[in-house]
Amino acid sequence: SGCIGEVGLVHIVGADFSWRHADKAVEALCQKCPVPPNAAHSLLLLHNPAAFKFVPAERGCMVFSGHTHGGQIGLLSLGLNATVMCLIG
């Protein structure tokens, strides 16, 4: 069994893709959007999973990221052993 109740303030910040200087982009984002002291949870959304290593440990957040460029759409149900990006790019 579970219980549904208040979770408190959830702080969510998203970062766009940064090809160069991902370390500086993540640092700037963390400085611009600090976690409020009253936040019960903090989520950081990163476009590029490789940028995770630049998130400061003291940020204390859960990070979600993805970088698939269409690879998430398979065409196996149509009998093709390929993804969308395999076919167009």
N, C-alpha and C positions, 0 to 999 in steps of 0.2 A: 504494500500500500504506500501511497505517497501523500504528501500534503501540499496544498497550494496556499501560498501566502505571499506577503510582500517580500520582494528581494532587495529592495533599496535602490539607490541611484546606480544606474548602469551607464558608464562612460564609454562611448564608442567613437573611435577615430579611424578614418580610412586614409590610406596613402595611395597615390597614383604611381604608375610605373616610372622608375628613374633608371635609365640605362647606364649613365655614368654617375659616379659619386653617390651611390645609394647610401653609403655611410653618412654623408653630410645631409642628405635628404631626410633620412630617418631621425637623425639628431635634431634637425631644425623642426621637424614635425612634433617630436616629443617636447621640445622647448616651447613651441607655439601653443600646444594643446596639452598642458600638464594634467595629470589625473587629479580631480578635486579631492580634497582630504575627506569629504563625506561620501565618496563613491564606494559602494559595496563591491562592485565588479568593474573591471576595465577590459575592453575588447579593442584590439588593434587589428585592422584589416589591411593586409599588404597584398599588392598585386603580384609581386615577385617573392616567392618563398626564400630565395637566396638572401634577401635583405633582413631576414629574421636575426641573423647573427649580429646585426648592428643595433638591435633593440636593447637598451640598457636593462640589466637584471633588476635594478631597483624600480623599474616601471611596474613590475608586479602585475602583468596582464596576461590574458589569453590571446594568442595570435592565430588568426585564420588567414590563409593565403592560397592563391591558385594562379597557375600560369600555364594554361593548356593550349591556347590558340586553336580551339576547335577540336582538339583531340578527344574531348569528352563526348563527341557525337559519333558513334560508330554506325556503320551501315551493314552490320552482320545480318540484321533481319531482312535485308533486301538481297542477301546472298553475296554481298561484296565484303571481302576481308580488308577493309580500309576505313580510315577516318575521313572526315570532311577535308581536313588539311592535306592529307595524302593526295587527295584527288585534285585540289585546286592550287596547292602551293608547294 
